[in-house]
Amino acid sequence: MTIGIIVAVIVVVIVLWAVMTYNGLVARRNRVDEAWSGIDVQLKRRHDLIPNLVETVKGYAAHESKTLEAVVNARNSAVSAQEGGGDPAALGQAEGLLSGALRQVFALSEAYPDLKANTNFLELQGELSDTEDKISASRRIYNGNVRDYNTKIQQVPANIIAGMGNFPAREFFEIEDPAERAAVAVSFS
């Protein structure tokens, strides 16, 4: 009879461990999803600011149509990547291209003093700079949560529950080109 009790206790301990591990993995997965939504919100804000920036620049630098078209195309690609299910690799690449295009627009302000002094342009630069900082912070939070989640699903013995419970590894949100890693330069001088 004592052997039966010992076996029952062992089974209960194993079941409790499995339930607690599964619930812990679900909580980590939900933190990753929540962190991704933070990135999503900031990218949407960035995408919404860009048409206003392009319209402001058009008034001062109308003959810079290639630069403005590049920004619009990069924004559209980034929006499509964002709406395409949130693949971090594709989104990182599209956002990197958008950052490069925005750097070109901000470089135009050096050639057009009237644009550089325009209140709307300065406000948009400030808002985009603030948004870039928020995207960077959101990306750090997301990548930290991904790191913790991926570590947990790869560690023994939690990897057993992760394999049975369909907990796939998540991708980090990274920008691949080192030149694109730099935040958009904003100059108020």
MOVEN-V595863 format. One record per residue. PHI is phi as a letter, one per 20 degrees, with the letter a starting at -180 (* if undefined). PSI is psi in degrees with one decimal (NA if undefined). NEAR is the number of other ideal C-beta (glycine too) atoms within 10 Angstrom. Layout:
phi = (PHI	PHI)
psi = (PSI	PSI)
near = (NEAR	NEAR)
This chain:
phi = (*	f	f	f	f	f	f	f	f	f	f	f	f	f	f	f	f	f	f	f	f	g	f	f	f	f	f	f	f	f	f	f	f	f	f	f	f	f	f	g	f	f	f	f	f	f	f	f	f	f	g	f	f	f	f	f	f	g	f	d	c	g	e	e	f	f	f	f	f	f	f	f	f	f	f	f	f	f	f	f	f	f	f	f	o	m	f	g	f	f	f	f	f	f	f	f	f	f	f	f	f	f	g	f	f	f	f	f	f	f	e	c	g	f	f	f	e	f	f	f	f	f	f	f	g	f	f	f	f	f	f	f	f	f	f	f	f	f	f	f	f	f	f	f	f	f	g	f	f	f	f	f	f	e	e	e	e	f	f	f	f	f	f	f	e	l	d	f	f	d	e	f	e	c	d	f	f	g	f	e	f	f	f	f	f	c	c	d	e)
psi = (-35.4	-31.3	-39.3	-39.5	-42.3	-44.1	-42.6	-42.8	-43.0	-43.2	-44.1	-42.2	-43.2	-43.2	-43.4	-42.5	-44.4	-42.7	-44.5	-39.6	-45.2	-46.9	-36.6	-40.1	-39.9	-42.7	-42.5	-40.9	-40.7	-34.6	-38.7	-45.8	-40.8	-42.4	-37.0	-38.2	-30.1	-40.9	-44.4	-43.3	-45.4	-37.2	-38.7	-42.6	-44.3	-46.1	-33.8	-28.4	-27.8	-43.9	-37.4	-40.0	-45.3	-43.2	-38.9	-44.1	-36.3	-39.3	-26.0	-27.3	55.4	-32.4	4.8	41.9	-32.6	-42.6	-44.1	-38.9	-38.9	-39.8	-46.2	-45.2	-41.3	-39.4	-44.9	-39.0	-41.3	-40.6	-42.8	-41.5	-37.8	-41.5	-15.1	18.8	-1.7	36.4	113.5	-36.8	-48.3	-40.6	-40.0	-40.7	-45.2	-40.6	-32.8	-41.9	-38.8	-40.9	-40.8	-41.5	-38.4	-36.7	-37.4	-39.0	-43.4	-28.9	-28.9	-31.1	-25.4	-32.6	-14.2	91.9	-34.7	-38.1	-43.2	-28.6	-6.7	128.0	-44.6	-43.2	-44.8	-40.9	-42.9	-39.6	-44.9	-44.7	-41.0	-38.5	-44.3	-42.2	-40.0	-41.7	-40.7	-36.7	-43.9	-44.9	-42.9	-38.2	-40.7	-43.4	-46.7	-50.0	-35.0	-43.2	-38.4	-43.7	-48.3	-43.7	-50.4	-38.3	-45.4	-41.8	-12.1	-12.8	143.3	136.7	1.1	-23.9	-24.6	-49.1	-40.1	-40.9	-41.5	-30.1	8.2	63.4	87.1	154.8	150.5	154.6	146.6	154.1	102.8	154.1	125.9	-42.9	122.5	-32.8	-29.9	-11.6	-24.7	141.8	159.1	128.0	127.9	125.4	127.4	10.5	NA)
near = (5	6	7	8	9	10	10	10	10	10	10	10	10	10	10	10	13	16	11	11	18	16	11	13	18	12	11	22	19	12	17	20	14	12	22	20	13	17	24	15	13	20	24	14	15	23	17	13	19	22	12	15	22	17	12	20	24	12	12	18	18	9	7	18	10	9	17	21	12	18	23	14	13	21	23	14	17	24	17	12	22	20	9	11	8	17	14	19	13	17	23	20	19	23	24	20	21	26	22	17	22	25	16	15	25	19	12	17	22	11	11	15	10	11	20	18	11	18	8	14	23	16	14	21	24	12	17	22	16	14	19	19	12	17	21	14	13	20	22	12	17	24	19	14	21	21	13	13	23	19	12	19	20	11	10	6	10	21	14	11	20	23	11	10	15	6	20	10	11	21	16	14	22	13	18	10	13	8	10	16	12	13	14	18	12	17	10	9	4)
